[in-house]
Amino acid sequence: MAQQGKGNQCTPEGVWYGGSVVAYRMTIIPAGPAGHYMTFAEGMYKNSVMTTMYTGEMVKTRDSYDGTLMALNTQDQEYAGPPPYQQLPDIAAGSFSVEMMDCNTLKNTIPFYGLYFGSQIWKPGTPWTGIGWVARGKIPLVDPPDVDLVQALTGDTKPIVETYHRIARAVNPSLMHP
């Protein structure tokens, strides 16, 4: 299995393109200690008035890199304008497991992907108090989601499987304009 380290080009570090029924760009950056990575993924779709990119972290386990990710999204038309807002966004959160098929191909399996309604987690605060937390509010990835997105998106409970290819690290010299 690929190990992070100087001179080792066969790690998940880099920029990737792929997905499943939706195209994604994914960036993976090493973060200490060895075997820990930050992940950033953007899908080529719009599913709400406003959505952030997915961010998360993953850690090398025996045969894979396992982690969690999240994005904020809202259907509230108020978010088409500037803040402040009356409600905070929902949280889409999931777990994933990345396997390197070879140095330039990843398989990403998503066994859990859920939507947590913002009204069950947090409420707007002020610049002087910070976010207001809902008493006994839901904790993403710990409490059951308000919507099981694997089932909602696929109609099934089987994990979502995606494949990715690494973007080439250099341009073919024959493509260069003299």
Secondary structure, DSSP 8 states (H G I E B T S, - for coil): -----TT---SS-EEEEEESSSEEEEEEEEETTTTEEEEEEEESS--SSEE--EEEEEEE-SSSEEEEEEEEEE--GGGGS-S--SS--EEEEEEEEEEEEETTEEEEEEEEEEEE-GGGTEEEEETTTEEEE-TT---TTTS--SEEHHHHHHSS-S-EEEEEEE--SS--GGGS--
